[in-house]
Amino acid sequence: MSRSTPLSNLPNMNKNQNPSHAYEEKENELVKEILQEIDSGKQPNKSDEQAMAQQHAMAQQQAMAQQQAMAQQQAMAQQQQQQSKEELDAHMQEQELMHNQMLDNANNEGSIKEQSMVDKIIGMVKQPLLVAIVAILISVPSLTNMLEGVINSKASLASYASIIILLVKGLIAGGLYFGINKSI
């Protein structure tokens, strides 16, 4: 139904013989039509209601989709920030560790340079002196005589006495060297 009135429906005073009566009838019809159009416009059709409900539902779905997309973007951004923060922390810890190691190395080099001549001589002579002491202790004839007495008491070992004595002295020397070296 159109909301406009054609010009032919408007009253024309020249055509009608009784202008007031014809004018009033046309005017009444025109008013009735307008009122009917207004009334029919006020009452929404079921199809209009359904269309509005569908539009509303679609708008809600779009809003929810947008909210979900924004939430996903925020979660991804937070995750990226967390990863970059962890990487930065790990890098900082690594740099700090390297810095501390460099400082320790510098301190150790400084302490080596600061040693006196006597300390350097003692450091160089310590190992050879230790070997000499162990060799003297193992070469004592009373140790050899004691080991021969123990080995010769067993008849089966007597034929191999010289080899067994050398092996036992070697083990004793190794043990002495290790023990004294660790204690110094």
C-alpha positions as YAML, in Angstrom:
chain: A
units: angstrom
residues:
- id: 1
  name: MET
  ca: [0.00, 0.00, 0.00]
- id: 2
  name: SER
  ca: [1.49, 3.32, -0.94]
- id: 3
  name: ARG
  ca: [1.72, 6.18, 1.45]
- id: 4
  name: SER
  ca: [1.06, 8.81, -1.13]
- id: 5
  name: THR
  ca: [-2.20, 9.98, -2.59]
- id: 6
  name: PRO
  ca: [-2.46, 10.39, -6.34]
- id: 7
  name: LEU
  ca: [-3.41, 13.85, -7.61]
- id: 8
  name: SER
  ca: [-6.53, 12.47, -9.21]
- id: 9
  name: ASN
  ca: [-7.86, 11.57, -5.76]
- id: 10
  name: LEU
  ca: [-7.52, 15.12, -4.50]
- id: 11
  name: PRO
  ca: [-10.69, 17.19, -4.62]
- id: 12
  name: ASN
  ca: [-11.10, 19.47, -7.57]
- id: 13
  name: MET
  ca: [-13.62, 22.21, -7.00]
- id: 14
  name: ASN
  ca: [-14.19, 23.02, -10.62]
- id: 15
  name: LYS
  ca: [-15.58, 19.57, -11.54]
- id: 16
  name: ASN
  ca: [-18.17, 19.20, -8.82]
- id: 17
  name: GLN
  ca: [-21.43, 21.10, -8.89]
- id: 18
  name: ASN
  ca: [-21.85, 21.18, -5.20]
- id: 19
  name: PRO
  ca: [-18.36, 22.13, -4.09]
- id: 20
  name: SER
  ca: [-18.83, 21.91, -0.34]
- id: 21
  name: HIS
  ca: [-20.48, 18.49, -0.28]
- id: 22
  name: ALA
  ca: [-18.07, 16.81, -2.70]
- id: 23
  name: TYR
  ca: [-15.14, 18.41, -0.96]
- id: 24
  name: GLU
  ca: [-16.25, 17.10, 2.40]
- id: 25
  name: GLU
  ca: [-16.76, 13.57, 1.08]
- id: 26
  name: LYS
  ca: [-13.37, 13.47, -0.56]
- id: 27
  name: GLU
  ca: [-11.81, 15.00, 2.51]
- id: 28
  name: ASN
  ca: [-13.39, 12.37, 4.76]
- id: 29
  name: GLU
  ca: [-12.22, 9.55, 2.50]
- id: 30
  name: LEU
  ca: [-8.76, 11.01, 2.41]
- id: 31
  name: VAL
  ca: [-8.63, 11.30, 6.21]
- id: 32
  name: LYS
  ca: [-9.89, 7.71, 6.57]
- id: 33
  name: GLU
  ca: [-7.19, 6.45, 4.21]
- id: 34
  name: ILE
  ca: [-4.51, 8.33, 6.07]
- id: 35
  name: LEU
  ca: [-5.73, 7.02, 9.40]
- id: 36
  name: GLN
  ca: [-5.84, 3.47, 8.07]
- id: 37
  name: GLU
  ca: [-2.31, 3.79, 6.73]
- id: 38
  name: ILE
  ca: [-1.12, 5.15, 10.06]
- id: 39
  name: ASP
  ca: [-2.88, 2.36, 11.97]
- id: 40
  name: SER
  ca: [-1.53, -0.31, 9.67]
- id: 41
  name: GLY
  ca: [1.96, 1.24, 10.05]
- id: 42
  name: LYS
  ca: [1.74, 1.09, 13.84]
- id: 43
  name: GLN
  ca: [0.92, -2.63, 13.91]
- id: 44
  name: PRO
  ca: [4.02, -4.46, 12.90]
- id: 45
  name: ASN
  ca: [3.55, -7.54, 10.79]
- id: 46
  name: LYS
  ca: [4.74, -10.88, 11.98]
- id: 47
  name: SER
  ca: [7.26, -10.97, 9.17]
- id: 48
  name: ASP
  ca: [8.61, -7.58, 10.28]
- id: 49
  name: GLU
  ca: [8.93, -8.90, 13.85]
- id: 50
  name: GLN
  ca: [10.75, -12.00, 12.62]
- id: 51
  name: ALA
  ca: [13.08, -9.91, 10.49]
- id: 52
  name: MET
  ca: [13.82, -7.64, 13.43]
- id: 53
  name: ALA
  ca: [14.43, -10.65, 15.70]
- id: 54
  name: GLN
  ca: [16.76, -12.18, 13.11]
- id: 55
  name: GLN
  ca: [18.61, -8.88, 12.75]
- id: 56
  name: HIS
  ca: [18.91, -8.64, 16.53]
- id: 57
  name: ALA
  ca: [20.15, -12.24, 16.79]
- id: 58
  name: MET
  ca: [22.69, -11.66, 14.00]
- id: 59
  name: ALA
  ca: [23.90, -8.50, 15.70]
- id: 60
  name: GLN
  ca: [24.34, -10.41, 18.96]
- id: 61
  name: GLN
  ca: [26.23, -13.20, 17.17]
- id: 62
  name: GLN
  ca: [28.50, -10.67, 15.48]
- id: 63
  name: ALA
  ca: [29.14, -8.93, 18.79]
- id: 64
  name: MET
  ca: [29.98, -12.27, 20.46]
- id: 65
  name: ALA
  ca: [32.27, -13.22, 17.57]
- id: 66
  name: GLN
  ca: [34.03, -9.89, 17.85]
- id: 67
  name: GLN
  ca: [34.41, -10.33, 21.61]
- id: 68
  name: GLN
  ca: [35.83, -13.83, 21.13]
- id: 69
  name: ALA
  ca: [38.24, -12.59, 18.47]
- id: 70
  name: MET
  ca: [39.38, -9.77, 20.74]
- id: 71
  name: ALA
  ca: [39.82, -12.19, 23.65]
- id: 72
  name: GLN
  ca: [41.90, -14.51, 21.45]
- id: 73
  name: GLN
  ca: [44.03, -11.60, 20.27]
- id: 74
  name: GLN
  ca: [44.56, -10.46, 23.85]
- id: 75
  name: ALA
  ca: [45.49, -13.99, 24.93]
- id: 76
  name: MET
  ca: [47.96, -14.30, 22.06]
- id: 77
  name: ALA
  ca: [49.44, -10.90, 22.87]
- id: 78
  name: GLN
  ca: [49.84, -11.86, 26.53]
- id: 79
  name: GLN
  ca: [51.42, -15.16, 25.55]
- id: 80
  name: GLN
  ca: [53.87, -13.39, 23.24]
- id: 81
  name: GLN
  ca: [54.70, -10.88, 25.95]
- id: 82
  name: GLN
  ca: [55.30, -13.71, 28.43]
- id: 83
  name: GLN
  ca: [57.57, -15.53, 25.98]
- id: 84
  name: SER
  ca: [59.56, -12.43, 25.17]
- id: 85
  name: LYS
  ca: [59.88, -11.64, 28.89]
- id: 86
  name: GLU
  ca: [61.14, -15.18, 29.60]
- id: 87
  name: GLU
  ca: [63.63, -14.94, 26.74]
- id: 88
  name: LEU
  ca: [64.82, -11.56, 27.99]
- id: 89
  name: ASP
  ca: [65.20, -12.91, 31.54]
- id: 90
  name: ALA
  ca: [67.17, -15.92, 30.31]
- id: 91
  name: HIS
  ca: [69.40, -13.67, 28.23]
- id: 92
  name: MET
  ca: [69.98, -11.35, 31.18]
- id: 93
  name: GLN
  ca: [70.89, -14.28, 33.45]
- id: 94
  name: GLU
  ca: [73.29, -15.63, 30.84]
- id: 95
  name: GLN
  ca: [74.96, -12.23, 30.48]
- id: 96
  name: GLU
  ca: [75.24, -11.86, 34.26]
- id: 97
  name: LEU
  ca: [76.81, -15.32, 34.54]
- id: 98
  name: MET
  ca: [79.32, -14.49, 31.81]
- id: 99
  name: HIS
  ca: [80.14, -11.21, 33.52]
- id: 100
  name: ASN
  ca: [80.71, -12.97, 36.86]
- id: 101
  name: GLN
  ca: [82.95, -15.56, 35.19]
- id: 102
  name: MET
  ca: [84.98, -12.81, 33.56]
- id: 103
  name: LEU
  ca: [85.39, -11.08, 36.92]
- id: 104
  name: ASP
  ca: [86.46, -14.36, 38.56]
- id: 105
  name: ASN
  ca: [89.00, -15.00, 35.81]
- id: 106
  name: ALA
  ca: [90.35, -11.48, 36.14]
- id: 107
  name: ASN
  ca: [90.67, -11.94, 39.93]
- id: 108
  name: ASN
  ca: [92.45, -15.28, 39.51]
- id: 109
  name: GLU
  ca: [94.91, -13.84, 37.01]
- id: 110
  name: GLY
  ca: [95.57, -10.94, 39.34]
- id: 111
  name: SER
  ca: [96.28, -13.26, 42.26]
- id: 112
  name: ILE
  ca: [98.67, -15.35, 40.17]
- id: 113
  name: LYS
  ca: [100.59, -12.25, 39.16]
- id: 114
  name: GLU
  ca: [100.72, -11.09, 42.76]
- id: 115
  name: GLN
  ca: [102.47, -14.24, 44.05]
- id: 116
  name: SER
  ca: [105.94, -13.70, 45.34]
- id: 117
  name: MET
  ca: [109.02, -15.39, 43.97]
- id: 118
  name: VAL
  ca: [109.14, -17.80, 46.92]
- id: 119
  name: ASP
  ca: [105.52, -18.88, 46.31]
- id: 120
  name: LYS
  ca: [106.29, -19.50, 42.64]
- id: 121
  name: ILE
  ca: [109.32, -21.64, 43.53]
- id: 122
  name: ILE
  ca: [107.33, -23.66, 46.07]
- id: 123
  name: GLY
  ca: [104.54, -24.21, 43.53]
- id: 124
  name: MET
  ca: [107.02, -25.49, 40.93]
- id: 125
  name: VAL
  ca: [108.98, -27.72, 43.33]
- id: 126
  name: LYS
  ca: [106.07, -29.21, 45.24]
- id: 127
  name: GLN
  ca: [105.26, -32.12, 42.87]
- id: 128
  name: PRO
  ca: [108.85, -33.26, 42.21]
- id: 129
  name: LEU
  ca: [109.62, -33.02, 45.94]
- id: 130
  name: LEU
  ca: [106.60, -35.19, 46.70]
- id: 131
  name: VAL
  ca: [107.78, -37.86, 44.23]
- id: 132
  name: ALA
  ca: [111.26, -37.81, 45.77]
- id: 133
  name: ILE
  ca: [109.88, -38.35, 49.29]
- id: 134
  name: VAL
  ca: [107.72, -41.28, 48.16]
- id: 135
  name: ALA
  ca: [110.68, -42.85, 46.32]
- id: 136
  name: ILE
  ca: [112.87, -42.60, 49.44]
- id: 137
  name: LEU
  ca: [110.19, -44.21, 51.61]
- id: 138
  name: ILE
  ca: [109.70, -47.10, 49.20]
- id: 139
  name: SER
  ca: [113.48, -47.67, 48.85]
- id: 140
  name: VAL
  ca: [114.01, -48.32, 52.55]
- id: 141
  name: PRO
  ca: [115.54, -51.83, 52.84]
- id: 142
  name: SER
  ca: [113.52, -52.72, 55.93]
- id: 143
  name: LEU
  ca: [110.29, -52.44, 53.87]
- id: 144
  name: THR
  ca: [111.74, -54.80, 51.26]
- id: 145
  name: ASN
  ca: [112.87, -57.30, 53.95]
- id: 146
  name: MET
  ca: [109.46, -57.23, 55.62]
- id: 147
  name: LEU
  ca: [107.67, -57.88, 52.30]
- id: 148
  name: GLU
  ca: [110.09, -60.76, 51.43]
- id: 149
  name: GLY
  ca: [109.40, -62.39, 54.79]
- id: 150
  name: VAL
  ca: [105.63, -62.27, 54.25]
- id: 151
  name: ILE
  ca: [105.82, -63.58, 50.67]
- id: 152
  name: ASN
  ca: [108.43, -66.32, 51.39]
- id: 153
  name: SER
  ca: [106.23, -67.70, 54.17]
- id: 154
  name: LYS
  ca: [103.94, -69.01, 51.46]
- id: 155
  name: ALA
  ca: [105.72, -71.61, 49.35]
- id: 156
  name: SER
  ca: [103.57, -71.05, 46.28]
- id: 157
  name: LEU
  ca: [104.48, -67.30, 46.15]
- id: 158
  name: ALA
  ca: [108.23, -67.70, 46.87]
- id: 159
  name: SER
  ca: [109.19, -68.26, 43.23]
- id: 160
  name: TYR
  ca: [107.51, -64.97, 42.24]
- id: 161
  name: ALA
  ca: [108.74, -62.93, 45.21]
- id: 162
  name: SER
  ca: [110.69, -60.26, 43.30]
- id: 163
  name: ILE
  ca: [107.78, -59.47, 40.95]
- id: 164
  name: ILE
  ca: [105.21, -59.39, 43.77]
- id: 165
  name: ILE
  ca: [107.46, -57.11, 45.88]
- id: 166
  name: LEU
  ca: [107.77, -54.63, 42.96]
- id: 167
  name: LEU
  ca: [104.00, -54.61, 42.44]
- id: 168
  name: VAL
  ca: [103.27, -54.11, 46.16]
- id: 169
  name: LYS
  ca: [105.86, -51.29, 46.38]
- id: 170
  name: GLY
  ca: [104.29, -49.66, 43.32]
- id: 171
  name: LEU
  ca: [100.81, -49.81, 44.92]
- id: 172
  name: ILE
  ca: [102.15, -48.40, 48.19]
- id: 173
  name: ALA
  ca: [103.97, -45.60, 46.32]
- id: 174
  name: GLY
  ca: [100.83, -44.72, 44.34]
- id: 175
  name: GLY
  ca: [98.71, -44.64, 47.47]
- id: 176
  name: LEU
  ca: [101.23, -42.47, 49.32]
- id: 177
  name: TYR
  ca: [101.51, -40.04, 46.40]
- id: 178
  name: PHE
  ca: [97.74, -39.74, 46.08]
- id: 179
  name: GLY
  ca: [97.18, -39.31, 49.82]
- id: 180
  name: ILE
  ca: [99.92, -36.74, 50.33]
- id: 181
  name: ASN
  ca: [98.98, -34.82, 47.15]
- id: 182
  name: LYS
  ca: [95.34, -34.53, 48.28]
- id: 183
  name: SER
  ca: [96.27, -33.39, 51.76]
- id: 184
  name: ILE
  ca: [98.59, -30.63, 50.55]
...
